[in-house]
Amino acid sequence: MLLATTTIADFDSWMKVFGTTSAEKRKKYGSKGAMIFRDPNEADRVWVIFDWDQAGWQNFVSDPEVPPMLKAAGHKSKAQSLTLAAECEA
């Protein structure tokens, strides 16, 4: 699992790209799916939990076709993955 965040210009426009061309590209690099959350304090921020490993993420963000795709989606900032700090049961 991988948690990432970014800021976007418009959620609906972003979702159109995220759910189509971006999804196809993520799948190519091993992503098995994503859960999307909207930030309650920042209207232009989304948080995404990916069923994906770090190597696949790195390959995706290194792909030269990805930056134009992110621009078309309306990203206002570079997507950042977060580092897992700890795990605990229950």
Backbone atoms as SQL, in Angstrom:
CREATE TABLE atoms (id INTEGER PRIMARY KEY, chain TEXT, resi INTEGER, resn TEXT, atom TEXT, x REAL, y REAL, z REAL);
INSERT INTO atoms VALUES
  (1, 'A', 1, 'MET', 'N', 0.840, -1.174, 0.000),
  (2, 'A', 1, 'MET', 'CA', 0.000, 0.000, 0.000),
  (3, 'A', 1, 'MET', 'C', 0.887, 1.240, 0.000),
  (4, 'A', 2, 'LEU', 'N', 0.344, 2.288, -0.594),
  (5, 'A', 2, 'LEU', 'CA', 1.095, 3.528, -0.734),
  (6, 'A', 2, 'LEU', 'C', 0.114, 4.680, -0.587),
  (7, 'A', 3, 'LEU', 'N', 0.480, 5.682, 0.195),
  (8, 'A', 3, 'LEU', 'CA', -0.340, 6.883, 0.372),
  (9, 'A', 3, 'LEU', 'C', 0.338, 8.035, -0.346),
  (10, 'A', 4, 'ALA', 'N', -0.429, 8.752, -1.156),
  (11, 'A', 4, 'ALA', 'CA', 0.113, 9.904, -1.883),
  (12, 'A', 4, 'ALA', 'C', -0.866, 11.069, -1.790),
  (13, 'A', 5, 'THR', 'N', -0.329, 12.272, -1.962),
  (14, 'A', 5, 'THR', 'CA', -1.161, 13.467, -1.940),
  (15, 'A', 5, 'THR', 'C', -0.695, 14.441, -3.012),
  (16, 'A', 6, 'THR', 'N', -1.619, 15.275, -3.458),
  (17, 'A', 6, 'THR', 'CA', -1.310, 16.335, -4.417),
  (18, 'A', 6, 'THR', 'C', -2.410, 17.390, -4.346),
  (19, 'A', 7, 'THR', 'N', -2.155, 18.522, -4.955),
  (20, 'A', 7, 'THR', 'CA', -3.202, 19.537, -5.089),
  (21, 'A', 7, 'THR', 'C', -3.609, 19.603, -6.557),
  (22, 'A', 8, 'ILE', 'N', -4.885, 19.896, -6.770),
  (23, 'A', 8, 'ILE', 'CA', -5.461, 19.873, -8.115),
  (24, 'A', 8, 'ILE', 'C', -6.306, 21.112, -8.342),
  (25, 'A', 9, 'ALA', 'N', -6.479, 21.466, -9.608),
  (26, 'A', 9, 'ALA', 'CA', -7.272, 22.649, -9.955),
  (27, 'A', 9, 'ALA', 'C', -8.774, 22.384, -9.849),
  (28, 'A', 10, 'ASP', 'N', -9.212, 21.213, -10.327),
  (29, 'A', 10, 'ASP', 'CA', -10.643, 20.897, -10.358),
  (30, 'A', 10, 'ASP', 'C', -10.810, 19.390, -10.203),
  (31, 'A', 11, 'PHE', 'N', -11.578, 18.968, -9.203),
  (32, 'A', 11, 'PHE', 'CA', -11.711, 17.544, -8.904),
  (33, 'A', 11, 'PHE', 'C', -12.290, 16.755, -10.074),
  (34, 'A', 12, 'ASP', 'N', -13.360, 17.234, -10.681),
  (35, 'A', 12, 'ASP', 'CA', -13.999, 16.479, -11.771),
  (36, 'A', 12, 'ASP', 'C', -13.060, 16.313, -12.963),
  (37, 'A', 13, 'SER', 'N', -12.341, 17.363, -13.323),
  (38, 'A', 13, 'SER', 'CA', -11.381, 17.267, -14.426),
  (39, 'A', 13, 'SER', 'C', -10.257, 16.304, -14.079),
  (40, 'A', 14, 'TRP', 'N', -9.780, 16.374, -12.852),
  (41, 'A', 14, 'TRP', 'CA', -8.723, 15.475, -12.399),
  (42, 'A', 14, 'TRP', 'C', -9.190, 14.018, -12.450),
  (43, 'A', 15, 'MET', 'N', -10.412, 13.775, -11.984),
  (44, 'A', 15, 'MET', 'CA', -10.945, 12.403, -11.967),
  (45, 'A', 15, 'MET', 'C', -11.068, 11.825, -13.378),
  (46, 'A', 16, 'LYS', 'N', -11.400, 12.663, -14.362),
  (47, 'A', 16, 'LYS', 'CA', -11.516, 12.161, -15.741),
  (48, 'A', 16, 'LYS', 'C', -10.191, 11.569, -16.210),
  (49, 'A', 17, 'VAL', 'N', -9.085, 12.217, -15.898),
  (50, 'A', 17, 'VAL', 'CA', -7.770, 11.710, -16.295),
  (51, 'A', 17, 'VAL', 'C', -7.337, 10.580, -15.356),
  (52, 'A', 18, 'PHE', 'N', -7.535, 10.763, -14.054),
  (53, 'A', 18, 'PHE', 'CA', -7.121, 9.765, -13.074),
  (54, 'A', 18, 'PHE', 'C', -7.793, 8.414, -13.340),
  (55, 'A', 19, 'GLY', 'N', -9.045, 8.454, -13.752),
  (56, 'A', 19, 'GLY', 'CA', -9.805, 7.229, -13.974),
  (57, 'A', 19, 'GLY', 'C', -9.629, 6.606, -15.349),
  (58, 'A', 20, 'THR', 'N', -8.893, 7.246, -16.248),
  (59, 'A', 20, 'THR', 'CA', -8.740, 6.703, -17.608),
  (60, 'A', 20, 'THR', 'C', -7.265, 6.544, -17.966),
  (61, 'A', 21, 'THR', 'N', -6.684, 7.539, -18.625),
  (62, 'A', 21, 'THR', 'CA', -5.304, 7.404, -19.111),
  (63, 'A', 21, 'THR', 'C', -4.308, 7.197, -17.974),
  (64, 'A', 22, 'SER', 'N', -4.503, 7.878, -16.877),
  (65, 'A', 22, 'SER', 'CA', -3.607, 7.692, -15.736),
  (66, 'A', 22, 'SER', 'C', -3.767, 6.290, -15.151),
  (67, 'A', 23, 'ALA', 'N', -5.000, 5.799, -15.085),
  (68, 'A', 23, 'ALA', 'CA', -5.242, 4.442, -14.572),
  (69, 'A', 23, 'ALA', 'C', -4.564, 3.396, -15.443),
  (70, 'A', 24, 'GLU', 'N', -4.638, 3.570, -16.749),
  (71, 'A', 24, 'GLU', 'CA', -3.988, 2.628, -17.663),
  (72, 'A', 24, 'GLU', 'C', -2.480, 2.616, -17.443),
  (73, 'A', 25, 'LYS', 'N', -1.899, 3.783, -17.273),
  (74, 'A', 25, 'LYS', 'CA', -0.451, 3.893, -17.054),
  (75, 'A', 25, 'LYS', 'C', -0.076, 3.295, -15.692),
  (76, 'A', 26, 'ARG', 'N', -0.868, 3.574, -14.641),
  (77, 'A', 26, 'ARG', 'CA', -0.579, 3.006, -13.318),
  (78, 'A', 26, 'ARG', 'C', -0.643, 1.487, -13.360),
  (79, 'A', 27, 'LYS', 'N', -1.647, 0.958, -14.060),
  (80, 'A', 27, 'LYS', 'CA', -1.790, -0.493, -14.166),
  (81, 'A', 27, 'LYS', 'C', -0.561, -1.105, -14.841),
  (82, 'A', 28, 'LYS', 'N', -0.026, -0.422, -15.843),
  (83, 'A', 28, 'LYS', 'CA', 1.182, -0.894, -16.539),
  (84, 'A', 28, 'LYS', 'C', 2.328, -1.099, -15.552),
  (85, 'A', 29, 'TYR', 'N', 2.377, -0.268, -14.508),
  (86, 'A', 29, 'TYR', 'CA', 3.441, -0.347, -13.522),
  (87, 'A', 29, 'TYR', 'C', 3.028, -1.083, -12.240),
  (88, 'A', 30, 'GLY', 'N', 1.957, -1.852, -12.314),
  (89, 'A', 30, 'GLY', 'CA', 1.613, -2.755, -11.218),
  (90, 'A', 30, 'GLY', 'C', 0.590, -2.279, -10.214),
  (91, 'A', 31, 'SER', 'N', 0.019, -1.088, -10.392),
  (92, 'A', 31, 'SER', 'CA', -1.013, -0.639, -9.458),
  (93, 'A', 31, 'SER', 'C', -2.242, -1.523, -9.604),
  (94, 'A', 32, 'LYS', 'N', -2.810, -1.920, -8.458),
  (95, 'A', 32, 'LYS', 'CA', -3.993, -2.781, -8.459),
  (96, 'A', 32, 'LYS', 'C', -5.274, -2.018, -8.129),
  (97, 'A', 33, 'GLY', 'N', -5.148, -0.720, -7.874),
  (98, 'A', 33, 'GLY', 'CA', -6.344, 0.072, -7.567),
  (99, 'A', 33, 'GLY', 'C', -6.014, 1.217, -6.635),
  (100, 'A', 34, 'ALA', 'N', -7.029, 2.040, -6.360),
  (101, 'A', 34, 'ALA', 'CA', -6.821, 3.224, -5.536),
  (102, 'A', 34, 'ALA', 'C', -8.111, 3.633, -4.838),
  (103, 'A', 35, 'MET', 'N', -7.954, 4.201, -3.650),
  (104, 'A', 35, 'MET', 'CA', -9.056, 4.827, -2.920),
  (105, 'A', 35, 'MET', 'C', -8.716, 6.302, -2.803),
  (106, 'A', 36, 'ILE', 'N', -9.653, 7.153, -3.195),
  (107, 'A', 36, 'ILE', 'CA', -9.416, 8.588, -3.273),
  (108, 'A', 36, 'ILE', 'C', -10.184, 9.302, -2.164),
  (109, 'A', 37, 'PHE', 'N', -9.497, 10.212, -1.491),
  (110, 'A', 37, 'PHE', 'CA', -10.099, 10.997, -0.429),
  (111, 'A', 37, 'PHE', 'C', -9.881, 12.478, -0.728),
  (112, 'A', 38, 'ARG', 'N', -10.893, 13.278, -0.432),
  (113, 'A', 38, 'ARG', 'CA', -10.761, 14.734, -0.564),
  (114, 'A', 38, 'ARG', 'C', -10.449, 15.300, 0.820),
  (115, 'A', 39, 'ASP', 'N', -9.529, 16.219, 0.858),
  (116, 'A', 39, 'ASP', 'CA', -9.098, 16.811, 2.116),
  (117, 'A', 39, 'ASP', 'C', -10.193, 17.737, 2.653),
  (118, 'A', 40, 'PRO', 'N', -10.593, 17.583, 3.921),
  (119, 'A', 40, 'PRO', 'CA', -11.654, 18.435, 4.456),
  (120, 'A', 40, 'PRO', 'C', -11.215, 19.869, 4.744),
  (121, 'A', 41, 'ASN', 'N', -9.900, 20.089, 4.796),
  (122, 'A', 41, 'ASN', 'CA', -9.386, 21.417, 5.131),
  (123, 'A', 41, 'ASN', 'C', -8.812, 22.173, 3.945),
  (124, 'A', 42, 'GLU', 'N', -8.495, 21.461, 2.877),
  (125, 'A', 42, 'GLU', 'CA', -7.941, 22.071, 1.670),
  (126, 'A', 42, 'GLU', 'C', -8.749, 21.564, 0.480),
  (127, 'A', 43, 'ALA', 'N', -9.588, 22.407, -0.062),
  (128, 'A', 43, 'ALA', 'CA', -10.499, 21.992, -1.134),
  (129, 'A', 43, 'ALA', 'C', -9.771, 21.501, -2.381),
  (130, 'A', 44, 'ASP', 'N', -8.544, 21.927, -2.570),
  (131, 'A', 44, 'ASP', 'CA', -7.820, 21.527, -3.774),
  (132, 'A', 44, 'ASP', 'C', -6.862, 20.358, -3.546),
  (133, 'A', 45, 'ARG', 'N', -6.913, 19.713, -2.370),
  (134, 'A', 45, 'ARG', 'CA', -6.006, 18.595, -2.073),
  (135, 'A', 45, 'ARG', 'C', -6.765, 17.268, -2.078),
  (136, 'A', 46, 'VAL', 'N', -6.131, 16.268, -2.703),
  (137, 'A', 46, 'VAL', 'CA', -6.639, 14.901, -2.652),
  (138, 'A', 46, 'VAL', 'C', -5.566, 14.011, -2.031),
  (139, 'A', 47, 'TRP', 'N', -6.034, 12.943, -1.388),
  (140, 'A', 47, 'TRP', 'CA', -5.184, 11.905, -0.807),
  (141, 'A', 47, 'TRP', 'C', -5.602, 10.602, -1.470),
  (142, 'A', 48, 'VAL', 'N', -4.641, 9.797, -1.866),
  (143, 'A', 48, 'VAL', 'CA', -4.949, 8.552, -2.557),
  (144, 'A', 48, 'VAL', 'C', -4.179, 7.411, -1.903),
  (145, 'A', 49, 'ILE', 'N', -4.895, 6.354, -1.551),
  (146, 'A', 49, 'ILE', 'CA', -4.263, 5.125, -1.077),
  (147, 'A', 49, 'ILE', 'C', -4.241, 4.172, -2.254),
  (148, 'A', 50, 'PHE', 'N', -3.050, 3.817, -2.679),
  (149, 'A', 50, 'PHE', 'CA', -2.867, 2.910, -3.808),
  (150, 'A', 50, 'PHE', 'C', -2.541, 1.504, -3.311),
  (151, 'A', 51, 'ASP', 'N', -3.078, 0.523, -3.994),
  (152, 'A', 51, 'ASP', 'CA', -2.648, -0.860, -3.806),
  (153, 'A', 51, 'ASP', 'C', -1.495, -1.050, -4.788),
  (154, 'A', 52, 'TRP', 'N', -0.292, -0.677, -4.340),
  (155, 'A', 52, 'TRP', 'CA', 0.854, -0.549, -5.225),
  (156, 'A', 52, 'TRP', 'C', 2.116, -0.612, -4.387),
  (157, 'A', 53, 'ASP', 'N', 3.200, -1.071, -4.967),
  (158, 'A', 53, 'ASP', 'CA', 4.463, -1.064, -4.234),
  (159, 'A', 53, 'ASP', 'C', 5.295, 0.164, -4.612),
  (160, 'A', 54, 'GLN', 'N', 6.305, 0.433, -3.808),
  (161, 'A', 54, 'GLN', 'CA', 7.125, 1.629, -4.004),
  (162, 'A', 54, 'GLN', 'C', 7.866, 1.586, -5.338),
  (163, 'A', 55, 'ALA', 'N', 8.328, 0.410, -5.756),
  (164, 'A', 55, 'ALA', 'CA', 9.054, 0.296, -7.029),
  (165, 'A', 55, 'ALA', 'C', 8.150, 0.663, -8.201),
  (166, 'A', 56, 'GLY', 'N', 6.914, 0.193, -8.188),
  (167, 'A', 56, 'GLY', 'CA', 5.960, 0.529, -9.248),
  (168, 'A', 56, 'GLY', 'C', 5.673, 2.019, -9.278),
  (169, 'A', 57, 'TRP', 'N', 5.508, 2.616, -8.104),
  (170, 'A', 57, 'TRP', 'CA', 5.289, 4.062, -8.003),
  (171, 'A', 57, 'TRP', 'C', 6.459, 4.814, -8.621),
  (172, 'A', 58, 'GLN', 'N', 7.682, 4.431, -8.264),
  (173, 'A', 58, 'GLN', 'CA', 8.865, 5.104, -8.785),
  (174, 'A', 58, 'GLN', 'C', 8.958, 4.978, -10.306),
  (175, 'A', 59, 'ASN', 'N', 8.629, 3.810, -10.830),
  (176, 'A', 59, 'ASN', 'CA', 8.633, 3.625, -12.285),
  (177, 'A', 59, 'ASN', 'C', 7.591, 4.513, -12.956),
  (178, 'A', 60, 'PHE', 'N', 6.430, 4.626, -12.323),
  (179, 'A', 60, 'PHE', 'CA', 5.358, 5.477, -12.857),
  (180, 'A', 60, 'PHE', 'C', 5.799, 6.939, -12.900),
  (181, 'A', 61, 'VAL', 'N', 6.289, 7.471, -11.781),
  (182, 'A', 61, 'VAL', 'CA', 6.642, 8.887, -11.742),
  (183, 'A', 61, 'VAL', 'C', 7.887, 9.201, -12.583),
  (184, 'A', 62, 'SER', 'N', 8.658, 8.171, -12.925),
  (185, 'A', 62, 'SER', 'CA', 9.843, 8.355, -13.778),
  (186, 'A', 62, 'SER', 'C', 9.520, 8.270, -15.268),
  (187, 'A', 63, 'ASP', 'N', 8.330, 7.804, -15.601),
  (188, 'A', 63, 'ASP', 'CA', 7.932, 7.657, -16.997),
  (189, 'A', 63, 'ASP', 'C', 7.796, 9.043, -17.632),
  (190, 'A', 64, 'PRO', 'N', 8.459, 9.310, -18.756),
  (191, 'A', 64, 'PRO', 'CA', 8.387, 10.644, -19.372),
  (192, 'A', 64, 'PRO', 'C', 6.999, 11.022, -19.889),
  (193, 'A', 65, 'GLU', 'N', 6.100, 10.061, -20.041),
  (194, 'A', 65, 'GLU', 'CA', 4.738, 10.369, -20.487),
  (195, 'A', 65, 'GLU', 'C', 3.850, 10.845, -19.338),
  (196, 'A', 66, 'VAL', 'N', 4.314, 10.687, -18.105),
  (197, 'A', 66, 'VAL', 'CA', 3.474, 11.015, -16.949),
  (198, 'A', 66, 'VAL', 'C', 3.348, 12.528, -16.709),
  (199, 'A', 67, 'PRO', 'N', 4.420, 13.324, -16.725),
  (200, 'A', 67, 'PRO', 'CA', 4.236, 14.764, -16.455),
  (201, 'A', 67, 'PRO', 'C', 3.201, 15.463, -17.337),
  (202, 'A', 68, 'PRO', 'N', 3.170, 15.223, -18.663),
  (203, 'A', 68, 'PRO', 'CA', 2.108, 15.861, -19.456),
  (204, 'A', 68, 'PRO', 'C', 0.705, 15.370, -19.057),
  (205, 'A', 69, 'MET', 'N', 0.622, 14.112, -18.645),
  (206, 'A', 69, 'MET', 'CA', -0.657, 13.551, -18.202),
  (207, 'A', 69, 'MET', 'C', -1.118, 14.256, -16.926),
  (208, 'A', 70, 'LEU', 'N', -0.190, 14.471, -15.994),
  (209, 'A', 70, 'LEU', 'CA', -0.529, 15.155, -14.750),
  (210, 'A', 70, 'LEU', 'C', -0.921, 16.610, -15.007),
  (211, 'A', 71, 'LYS', 'N', -0.230, 17.239, -15.937),
  (212, 'A', 71, 'LYS', 'CA', -0.579, 18.616, -16.302),
  (213, 'A', 71, 'LYS', 'C', -1.991, 18.675, -16.877),
  (214, 'A', 72, 'ALA', 'N', -2.318, 17.721, -17.756),
  (215, 'A', 72, 'ALA', 'CA', -3.663, 17.672, -18.353),
  (216, 'A', 72, 'ALA', 'C', -4.734, 17.432, -17.291),
  (217, 'A', 73, 'ALA', 'N', -4.366, 16.730, -16.227),
  (218, 'A', 73, 'ALA', 'CA', -5.313, 16.449, -15.143),
  (219, 'A', 73, 'ALA', 'C', -5.523, 17.658, -14.241),
  (220, 'A', 74, 'GLY', 'N', -4.653, 18.647, -14.345),
  (221, 'A', 74, 'GLY', 'CA', -4.803, 19.851, -13.528),
  (222, 'A', 74, 'GLY', 'C', -4.066, 19.806, -12.209),
  (223, 'A', 75, 'HIS', 'N', -2.993, 19.026, -12.130),
  (224, 'A', 75, 'HIS', 'CA', -2.190, 19.030, -10.906),
  (225, 'A', 75, 'HIS', 'C', -1.596, 20.415, -10.686),
  (226, 'A', 76, 'LYS', 'N', -1.696, 20.907, -9.467),
  (227, 'A', 76, 'LYS', 'CA', -1.093, 22.185, -9.105),
  (228, 'A', 76, 'LYS', 'C', 0.236, 21.979, -8.387),
  (229, 'A', 77, 'SER', 'N', 0.466, 20.775, -7.912),
  (230, 'A', 77, 'SER', 'CA', 1.716, 20.456, -7.221),
  (231, 'A', 77, 'SER', 'C', 2.133, 19.045, -7.619),
  (232, 'A', 78, 'LYS', 'N', 3.388, 18.747, -7.378),
  (233, 'A', 78, 'LYS', 'CA', 3.915, 17.419, -7.662),
  (234, 'A', 78, 'LYS', 'C', 3.312, 16.425, -6.667),
  (235, 'A', 79, 'ALA', 'N', 2.856, 15.291, -7.170),
  (236, 'A', 79, 'ALA', 'CA', 2.342, 14.251, -6.281),
  (237, 'A', 79, 'ALA', 'C', 3.474, 13.737, -5.414),
  (238, 'A', 80, 'GLN', 'N', 3.182, 13.533, -4.139),
  (239, 'A', 80, 'GLN', 'CA', 4.181, 13.052, -3.200),
  (240, 'A', 80, 'GLN', 'C', 3.676, 11.811, -2.503),
  (241, 'A', 81, 'SER', 'N', 4.539, 10.792, -2.432),
  (242, 'A', 81, 'SER', 'CA', 4.191, 9.618, -1.643),
  (243, 'A', 81, 'SER', 'C', 4.678, 9.855, -0.218),
  (244, 'A', 82, 'LEU', 'N', 3.946, 9.310, 0.728),
  (245, 'A', 82, 'LEU', 'CA', 4.306, 9.466, 2.127),
  (246, 'A', 82, 'LEU', 'C', 4.989, 8.198, 2.617),
  (247, 'A', 83, 'THR', 'N', 5.836, 8.353, 3.599),
  (248, 'A', 83, 'THR', 'CA', 6.567, 7.240, 4.165),
  (249, 'A', 83, 'THR', 'C', 5.782, 6.649, 5.331),
  (250, 'A', 84, 'LEU', 'N', 5.638, 5.336, 5.331),
  (251, 'A', 84, 'LEU', 'CA', 4.960, 4.651, 6.420),
  (252, 'A', 84, 'LEU', 'C', 5.805, 4.794, 7.679),
  (253, 'A', 85, 'ALA', 'N', 5.220, 5.314, 8.740),
  (254, 'A', 85, 'ALA', 'CA', 5.947, 5.546, 9.979),
  (255, 'A', 85, 'ALA', 'C', 5.827, 4.364, 10.943),
  (256, 'A', 86, 'ALA', 'N', 4.688, 3.672, 10.921),
  (257, 'A', 86, 'ALA', 'CA', 4.490, 2.566, 11.864),
  (258, 'A', 86, 'ALA', 'C', 3.230, 1.808, 11.466),
  (259, 'A', 87, 'GLU', 'N', 3.110, 0.610, 11.973),
  (260, 'A', 87, 'GLU', 'CA', 1.903, -0.203, 11.846),
  (261, 'A', 87, 'GLU', 'C', 1.526, -0.708, 13.227),
  (262, 'A', 88, 'CYS', 'N', 0.233, -0.830, 13.468),
  (263, 'A', 88, 'CYS', 'CA', -0.215, -1.411, 14.730),
  (264, 'A', 88, 'CYS', 'C', -1.515, -2.154, 14.494),
  (265, 'A', 89, 'GLU', 'N', -1.768, -3.120, 15.328),
  (266, 'A', 89, 'GLU', 'CA', -2.999, -3.903, 15.205),
  (267, 'A', 89, 'GLU', 'C', -4.122, -3.213, 15.957),
  (268, 'A', 90, 'ALA', 'N', -5.317, -3.425, 15.446),
  (269, 'A', 90, 'ALA', 'CA', -6.549, -2.878, 16.028),
  (270, 'A', 90, 'ALA', 'C', -6.367, -1.453, 16.363);
